């Protein structure tokens, strides 16, 4: 996906800054295409937050390679900002994190909470409240056993419920209903 302000990129950098100021040892990897002039905005924010040694951009990469990184991550971030689209559509990366067994820290949009808090595969927070984001991230980092359990629950949910095999029946019924009309 794209790296943009709407998709939470500046929130991630500000989170990195807060975690660094609190003495947390971490590395943040951001994968995705970033276009000018936003790339300059991101680099300026990284400098302002003093996290250039902790944040790495990988740009666009093949899905299989990106998923290898996701599977190795401690937490998958999906802190998109609220807008008409994100309030009704699910970010695919939430399911990708769950599929990889990576706990999720996501925006607390009602539709997303079904997947994140409903499945207990991560935590959901207001993406505009940095104190809440930092607190949730630290809560996750401070409980490795729960992180493992969240990852396992997310992976199980994707295997059993949130996949094409189960969703096909829903889509098929939708098409049948449309054709009857």
C-alpha positions in Angstrom: 0.0 0.0 0.0 0.9 3.7 -0.1 2.6 5.5 2.7 0.6 8.7 3.3 -0.6 10.9 6.1 -4.2 9.6 5.7 -2.8 6.0 6.2 -1.2 7.0 9.5 2.4 7.5 8.4 3.0 10.6 10.5 1.3 8.9 13.5 3.8 6.0 13.2 6.8 8.4 13.3 5.3 10.3 16.3 4.8 7.0 18.0 8.4 6.1 17.4 9.5 9.4 18.9 7.4 8.9 22.0 8.7 5.3 22.4 12.3 6.5 22.0 11.8 9.2 24.6 10.6 6.6 27.0 13.7 4.6 26.5 12.1 1.7 24.5 14.4 -0.4 22.3 12.6 -0.9 19.0 13.0 -0.8 15.2 10.1 0.4 13.0 9.9 -0.8 9.4 7.6 1.0 7.0 6.8 -0.8 3.7 5.1 0.9 0.8 5.3 3.5 -1.9 5.8 7.1 -0.8 5.5 10.0 -3.3 6.9 13.5 -3.3 6.3 15.9 -1.6 5.2 13.6 1.3 8.5 11.8 1.4 10.1 15.2 2.5 7.4 15.6 5.1 8.2 12.2 6.5 11.9 12.7 6.6 11.4 16.1 8.3 9.2 14.4 10.9 11.8 11.6 11.5 14.5 14.3 12.0 12.2 16.2 14.4 11.4 13.1 16.4 15.1 12.0 16.3 14.3 8.5 15.2 16.4 8.2 12.0 18.3 5.3 13.6 15.1 3.4 14.4 12.8 3.9 11.4 13.5 2.2 8.1 11.6 2.7 4.8 11.6 -0.2 2.4 9.4 1.2 -0.3 7.3 -1.0 -2.5 8.1 -4.8 -2.4 6.5 -8.0 -3.6 3.7 -9.2 -1.3 5.5 -12.4 -0.4 8.6 -10.5 0.8 6.5 -7.9 2.7 4.6 -10.8 4.4 8.0 -12.3 5.5 8.7 -9.0 7.3 5.2 -8.9 8.8 5.5 -12.4 10.1 8.7 -11.4 12.0 7.2 -8.2 13.4 6.2 -7.8 17.0 3.3 -5.5 16.3 1.5 -4.6 13.1 0.3 -1.0 12.9 -2.8 0.0 11.2 -3.5 3.5 12.6 -5.3 5.0 9.7 -6.9 8.4 10.2 -10.7 8.6 10.1 -12.3 9.5 6.8 -15.4 8.4 5.0 -13.6 5.4 3.4 -11.7 4.1 6.4 -14.8 4.3 8.6 -16.6 1.7 6.4 -13.9 -0.3 4.7 -11.5 -2.7 6.3 -7.8 -2.2 5.8 -6.5 -5.3 4.2 -3.3 -5.1 6.2 -5.3 -6.0 9.4 -6.1 -9.4 7.9 -2.6 -9.7 6.6 -1.2 -9.1 10.1 -3.7 -11.6 11.5 -2.8 -14.2 8.9 0.9 -13.8 9.7 0.2 -14.2 13.4 1.2 -10.7 14.2 -0.7 -8.8 16.8 -2.4 -5.6 15.6 -2.5 -2.1 16.9 -5.3 -0.5 14.9 -7.7 2.4 14.7 -10.8 2.0 16.8 -13.3 2.2 13.9 -16.4 0.1 14.8 -16.1 -2.1 11.7 -12.4 -2.8 12.5 -13.0 -3.7 16.1 -14.8 -6.8 15.0 -11.5 -8.2 13.7 -9.1 -6.7 16.3 -10.8 -6.6 19.7 -13.6 -8.9 18.8 -11.1 -11.7 17.9 -8.7 -10.5 20.7 -6.0 -10.3 18.0 -4.7 -6.9 19.1 -5.8 -3.5 20.5 -7.8 -0.7 19.0 -7.2 3.0 19.8 -8.2 6.4 18.7 -5.6 7.2 16.0 -5.8 10.9 16.8 -4.8 10.5 20.5 -1.1 9.8 20.8 -1.2 9.2 24.6 -3.7 6.4 24.0 -1.6 5.0 21.1 1.6 5.0 23.2 -0.1 3.4 26.2 -1.6 0.6 24.1 1.7 0.0 22.3 3.5 -0.2 25.6 0.8 -2.5 27.0 1.5 -4.9 24.1 5.2 -4.7 24.4 5.1 -5.4 28.1 3.2 -8.6 27.8 5.0 -11.0 25.4 2.8 -14.0 26.4 -0.3 -12.0 25.5 1.3 -10.9 22.3 1.9 -14.5 21.3 -1.7 -15.4 22.3 -3.1 -12.4 20.2 -1.0 -13.5 17.2 -2.3 -17.1 17.5 -5.9 -16.0 17.9 -5.6 -13.7 14.8 -4.1 -16.5 12.7 -6.9 -18.9 13.8 -9.6 -16.4 13.0 -8.2 -15.9 9.4 -7.9 -19.7 8.9 -11.5 -20.4 10.1 -13.6 -17.3 9.4 -12.0 -14.5 7.5 -11.0 -16.0 4.3 -12.2 -16.5 0.7 -13.6 -19.9 1.4 -16.0 -18.6 4.0 -16.7 -15.2 2.3 -17.5 -16.9 -1.0 -20.8 -18.1 0.4 -21.7 -14.6 1.4 -20.8 -13.2 -2.0 -22.6 -16.0 -3.8 -25.8 -15.3 -1.8 -25.5 -11.6 -2.6 -25.3 -12.3 -6.3 -28.2 -14.7 -6.1 -30.3 -12.1 -4.4 -29.4 -9.5 -7.0 -30.2 -11.8 -9.9 -33.6 -12.6 -8.5 -34.5 -8.9 -8.5 
